[in-house]
Amino acid sequence: MQVKSKNILITGSSRGIGLAMAKRAAKEHMKIHLLNRSDTKSLEPELMELGAESVQSWSLDLGERSNIEAFAKQFHDSGGRCDILMNNAGQLTGGLLEEQPIDKIYSMFQVNLVGMVHLTQLMLPKMMELPEAKIINNASVSGIMYLPCASTYAASKAGVVGFTESLRNELDGTTVSTLLMVTPGVKTRMYDEITDLYGGHIDLKFMSSIPAEQWIDRVFSALKNDEAVCWPSGKTYWGVKMGQHWPSMLSRIVKPYFER
């Protein structure tokens, strides 16, 4: 897919992977739409300086059904065009299931999965009218590698995997395609929260992370090459494949690190 001058909508673009995506999109001379709960107008000058063709900030709260519908109406009524939708926004839950606050679980599923599906549903009809369009969904290695203390988060990301792969087949023969991000450990504020949420019951010394910019390089390569999945590299790739094809083996490897 050629990306120059394309309109890209990025949820959760105020920091982390979303912000790295916005900066790379700017360098690719794209038209950037920042979709966030918080005000991101302060990011616009930097993105323009990096080379963006245009930058526009939009208010979007994926935790509220009515807000998602209001955003989509406002975007379409304004003549907005979505060549690439990057569903990136997410929340993290973790720890023993019985110890996780139920309100946080509901909120996480709404943002990570339900809100993402809703937004995609509302954007898709107009995207199908374009010569080509792409839906990028940020899953996680947790959507394939099912580790202790990640039960609820993994369930949401497994949902993202299932939704994206099913939608890919559903869109066969249309002008819209999908890209699934099987995101590894990326050094962000959310990644730093893992220690607090998981660390009480699992030794995390086997974990590693890469800079957000390094991961986004792989995502853009997959995007330009029209790949269906953006896989992590190195040991993480083989860990994902183990979780995908030999989950019992992965469980045996992880078991010594976990203690209730």
C-alpha positions in Angstrom: 0.0 0.0 0.0 1.3 3.4 -0.9 0.9 5.7 2.2 1.9 9.2 1.1 -1.0 11.6 1.4 -3.3 8.9 2.8 -5.6 9.8 5.8 -4.7 7.7 8.8 -6.9 7.7 12.0 -5.0 6.6 15.1 -6.7 5.8 18.4 -4.7 6.2 21.5 -2.2 8.4 19.7 -1.2 10.7 22.6 1.6 8.4 23.8 3.4 5.1 23.4 2.8 3.0 20.2 0.1 5.4 18.9 2.4 8.4 19.2 5.2 6.6 17.5 2.8 5.7 14.7 1.8 9.3 14.3 5.4 10.5 14.1 6.3 7.9 11.5 3.1 8.8 9.6 4.2 12.4 9.6 7.6 11.4 8.2 5.8 9.5 5.5 3.9 12.8 4.6 0.5 11.5 5.6 -2.7 13.2 6.7 -3.0 12.4 10.4 -6.1 12.3 12.6 -5.4 11.9 16.3 -8.2 10.2 18.2 -8.0 10.5 22.0 -9.9 11.2 25.1 -7.3 13.8 26.0 -6.5 17.0 24.1 -3.7 16.4 21.6 -3.6 19.7 19.9 -0.2 20.4 21.4 1.2 17.5 19.3 0.1 19.0 16.0 3.0 21.5 15.5 5.6 18.8 16.1 3.9 16.4 13.6 3.7 19.1 11.0 7.3 19.9 11.4 8.1 16.2 10.9 6.5 16.3 7.6 2.8 15.6 8.0 0.6 16.9 5.2 -2.1 17.8 7.8 -2.9 17.0 11.4 -6.3 17.1 13.1 -7.2 16.2 16.7 -10.5 14.6 17.5 -12.2 13.8 20.8 -13.0 10.1 21.1 -13.7 8.0 24.2 -13.9 4.3 23.3 -15.4 3.6 26.7 -18.6 5.4 25.8 -20.9 4.0 23.1 -22.6 7.3 22.5 -19.3 9.1 22.1 -18.1 6.6 19.5 -21.3 7.2 17.5 -21.0 11.0 17.9 -17.4 11.0 16.7 -18.2 8.9 13.6 -21.1 11.2 12.7 -19.0 14.3 13.2 -16.1 12.8 11.1 -18.3 11.8 8.2 -20.5 15.0 8.3 -17.3 17.0 8.0 -16.3 15.1 4.8 -13.6 13.1 6.6 -11.9 10.3 4.7 -10.4 7.2 6.4 -7.8 5.4 4.2 -6.2 3.7 7.2 -7.8 3.0 10.6 -5.4 2.1 13.3 -7.2 0.7 16.3 -4.4 1.1 18.9 -6.0 2.4 22.1 -6.0 0.0 25.0 -6.0 -0.6 28.7 -4.2 -3.2 30.8 -5.5 -5.5 33.5 -3.6 -8.2 35.3 -3.0 -10.3 38.4 -5.0 -13.2 39.8 -8.5 -13.1 38.4 -10.2 -13.0 41.8 -8.1 -10.0 42.8 -8.8 -7.9 39.7 -11.3 -5.0 40.2 -14.4 -5.8 38.2 -14.9 -2.2 37.1 -11.4 -2.2 35.5 -12.2 -5.5 33.7 -15.4 -4.1 32.2 -13.6 -0.9 31.2 -10.7 -2.8 29.6 -13.0 -5.1 27.5 -15.0 -2.0 26.3 -11.9 -0.1 25.1 -9.7 -3.1 23.9 -12.5 -5.0 22.1 -16.1 -3.7 22.1 -15.3 -0.1 21.4 -12.8 -1.1 18.7 -15.3 -3.3 17.0 -18.0 -0.5 17.2 -15.6 2.1 15.7 -14.6 -0.2 12.9 -18.2 -1.0 12.1 -19.0 2.7 11.8 -16.0 3.5 9.6 -16.1 0.5 7.3 -18.9 1.4 4.9 -17.2 4.6 3.8 -13.8 2.8 3.6 -15.3 0.3 1.2 -16.1 3.1 -1.2 -12.4 3.9 -1.6 -9.9 2.4 -4.1 -8.0 0.8 -1.2 -8.2 1.0 2.6 -6.6 -0.7 5.5 -7.8 -1.6 9.1 -4.9 -2.1 11.5 -5.7 -3.7 14.8 -3.2 -3.7 17.7 -3.4 -7.1 19.4 -0.6 -8.5 21.5 1.5 -11.6 22.0 -1.0 -12.0 24.9 -3.7 -12.7 22.3 -1.8 -15.9 21.4 0.5 -16.7 24.5 -1.8 -17.4 27.4 0.2 -16.6 30.6 -0.9 -16.6 34.2 -1.9 -13.2 35.6 -3.0 -12.1 32.1 -6.4 -13.9 31.9 -8.6 -10.9 31.3 -6.2 -8.9 29.1 -5.3 -12.0 27.1 -9.0 -12.7 26.6 -9.5 -9.2 25.1 -6.5 -9.5 22.8 -7.5 -13.0 21.7 -10.8 -11.3 20.8 -8.9 -8.8 18.7 -7.0 -11.6 16.9 -10.3 -13.5 16.2 -12.1 -10.3 15.1 -9.3 -9.3 12.7 -8.8 -12.7 11.1 -12.5 -13.2 10.6 -12.9 -9.7 9.2 -10.0 -10.3 6.9 -11.9 -13.3 5.4 -15.1 -11.4 5.3 -13.5 -8.5 3.4 -12.0 -10.7 0.7 -12.9 -9.4 -2.7 -13.4 -5.8 -1.4 -11.0 -2.9 -1.5 -10.5 -3.0 2.3 -7.9 -5.3 3.9 -6.6 -5.8 7.5 -3.3 -5.9 9.3 -3.0 -7.6 12.6 -0.3 -6.4 15.0 1.0 -9.2 17.2 2.7 -6.6 19.4 5.6 -7.8 21.6 6.9 -6.0 24.8 7.2 -2.4 23.8 8.7 0.1 26.2 5.8 2.3 27.0 4.0 3.5 30.1 1.6 0.6 29.8 4.5 -1.8 29.7 5.8 -0.4 32.9 2.5 -1.1 34.6 3.0 -4.9 34.0 5.4 -5.1 37.0 2.8 -3.7 39.4 -0.1 -5.8 38.1 1.7 -9.1 37.4 4.8 -9.0 39.6 3.2 -10.2 42.8 2.7 -13.7 41.4 5.0 -14.1 38.4 8.7 -13.6 38.0 9.0 -11.3 35.0 12.7 -11.7 34.3 12.0 -13.6 31.1 10.3 -10.5 29.7 12.0 -8.0 27.4 11.0 -4.9 25.5 11.9 -2.9 22.4 11.5 0.9 21.7 8.1 1.8 20.2 9.9 3.3 17.1 11.5 -0.1 16.4 8.1 -1.9 16.4 6.5 0.8 14.3 9.3 0.3 11.7 8.0 -3.3 11.4 4.4 -2.2 11.2 5.0 0.2 8.4 7.0 -2.4 6.5 4.0 -4.8 6.8 1.6 -2.0 5.9 3.5 -1.1 2.7 3.9 -4.7 1.7 0.2 -5.5 2.3 1.0 -8.2 4.8 -1.9 -9.7 6.8 0.1 -10.0 10.1 2.9 -8.1 11.6 4.9 -10.6 13.8 7.5 -9.8 16.4 11.0 -10.9 15.8 13.6 -13.0 17.6 12.8 -15.1 20.7 9.4 -13.4 21.0 8.4 -14.7 17.6 9.2 -18.3 18.6 7.4 -17.8 21.9 4.3 -16.7 20.0 4.6 -19.7 17.6 4.9 -22.0 20.6 1.8 -20.5 22.1 0.0 -20.9 18.8 1.0 -24.5 18.0 2.3 -26.0 21.3 0.6 -24.2 24.2 1.2 -27.1 26.6 4.9 -26.7 26.1 4.7 -23.0 26.7 2.8 -23.7 29.9 5.5 -26.0 31.2 8.2 -23.4 30.5 6.3 -20.6 32.3 5.1 -22.7 35.3 8.4 -22.3 37.4 8.0 -18.5 37.1 4.5 -18.4 38.6 3.4 -18.7 42.2 -0.1 -18.1 43.7 
